[in-house]
Amino acid sequence: MAQYETPLTTAPGETPVPSRKWPLAGVMFIDLILIIVAVLVLSTGVLILFIAFRALQQGVPLGSLAGNQDQALKLLGPDGTFVSLLIQNGICVLVPVLRVALIRREPLAEIGFQAPAPGRLLMLGVGMAVVMYAGSIALSLAFAQFGIEQNQAEQFKKQFSLTPGDTFGQLLFLIGGGLLAPIGEETLFRGYVFNAFRLTFASKRWGIALAYLASALLFALIHVFGVTQGAVALIVPIFFIALVLAWGMHRTGSLLPGIVAHALFNSVQLVALIYCINNAGICPNI
């Protein structure tokens, strides 16, 4: 499979591709701020509506929910969390698409919306998932040797109000984390953020390294809110995973391998979590 053409991948003796100003990294950061604000406002609004409606339905005083996160999440339910997740990832896709297609009038292939040789891209995605698993497990085991363990799975169970035998809620959880999140996150972090850095600093020798490191760091940092303990044991493996996903984008110019790898990686973990929930005692910390 041909390497995705960049100024740093031209053959010796060839004239480097001229530096491009699309999209400006500064504009990308503005878009990130807009995305964060939109996600917070819209998601919070949806959560409040779900919780208030169900509280009224069940005769629960709204005042009793203040400071009672567990009760609020129970009222929200898996469907409310799913709708919030749908909105979040929809925004992550919509903003880059609007920026590229409508404002800059560039082809969406610039942010990976292309899939030449889809069969090979799919197989590459499967291979990337294997590498991601191997690296993630190795890093997690290394942190465990020092007694550092993160509790993301426990937080997922709590946030989605996952209970044994709730097939519908568990299915929504699997779709949200195993499909919606990979599409939204790959579009934003690999399609938009990675390529924003890559193209803006294409004339610099360190430009591609910056694209890898900055996009991976931003991706890792947004996941810190998913744990309440051992955050470093989550951030470091996710940083590694983000580097692998960025390589897939850089190698092929397509989002497809990253989405496949990301979806496989998430889905296997979520299925394992659902199995633990439905079989009490198998996973002591869940």
C-alpha positions, 0 to 999 in steps of 0.5 A: 500500500502506498504511503500517504504523500507528505513532504517527509515521504518524498523519494530522495532527489524529488522536489518536496511538496510545498508547505500548505496552509490548510488547515491552520493549526490556530483555526483548528484550536478554535474549532476544538474550543467550539466543540468543547463548548457545544458538547458541554452545552448540548450534552448538559441540556439533554442530561438535565431534560432526561433527568428532570422528565424522569424525576417528575414521572417517578415523583422524585423531588428535583431538589433531592438530586442536588449532590446525589450523582448516583440517583441522577445517573439512575434516572438518566439511564443508559438511553439518556447517556447514549443520546448524550454520547450521540450528540458528542460524537456528532459534533466531533464529526460535524465541525471538521466537516463544516470547516473543510467542506463548507468554509474552506471548500476542500475535499473531505479526503483531506481529513481522511474521508476516502477508502481506496482499496477498502479490503486492504484498509480493513485488514490494516485496521485489524492489524493495528488493533492487535498492536494496540492491544499488545501495547496497552496490555504491556503498559497496564501490566507495567503500571500494575507492578507499581500498584497503579491501576485505573478504574475506567471500567468501573466508571463506565458501569456507573455512568451508563447505569449498567445492571445485570440482565439489562440487554437493551442498556448494554446494547446501547452501551456497546453501540455508543462506545464501540461504534459512535465513539470511534467514528467521532474521535477518529474524525476529530483527532486523526482526520482533523487534529493530526492533519492540521498539525501535519499540513500546517508544519509540513515545511518543518523537519519536526512537523510530522513528529509534532503532529503525532505527539500533539494529536496523541497527547490531546486525545489522551488528555480528554480521557483523563475525565473517565477515571477517578484513580490511577489516571496515568495508567490510563493516559499512557496506554491511550497515548500509545494507542493514539500514536498507532491510530495516527500512523494509520492515518498518515500511512494511508490518508484514510480514516477507515483503518483507524475507525476499524482498529478503534472499534475493535479495541473498544468493542472487545473491552466493552464486551468483556465489561458486559460479561463481568457485569452479567456474571457477578464475582468474576471481576472483583473490581466491577 
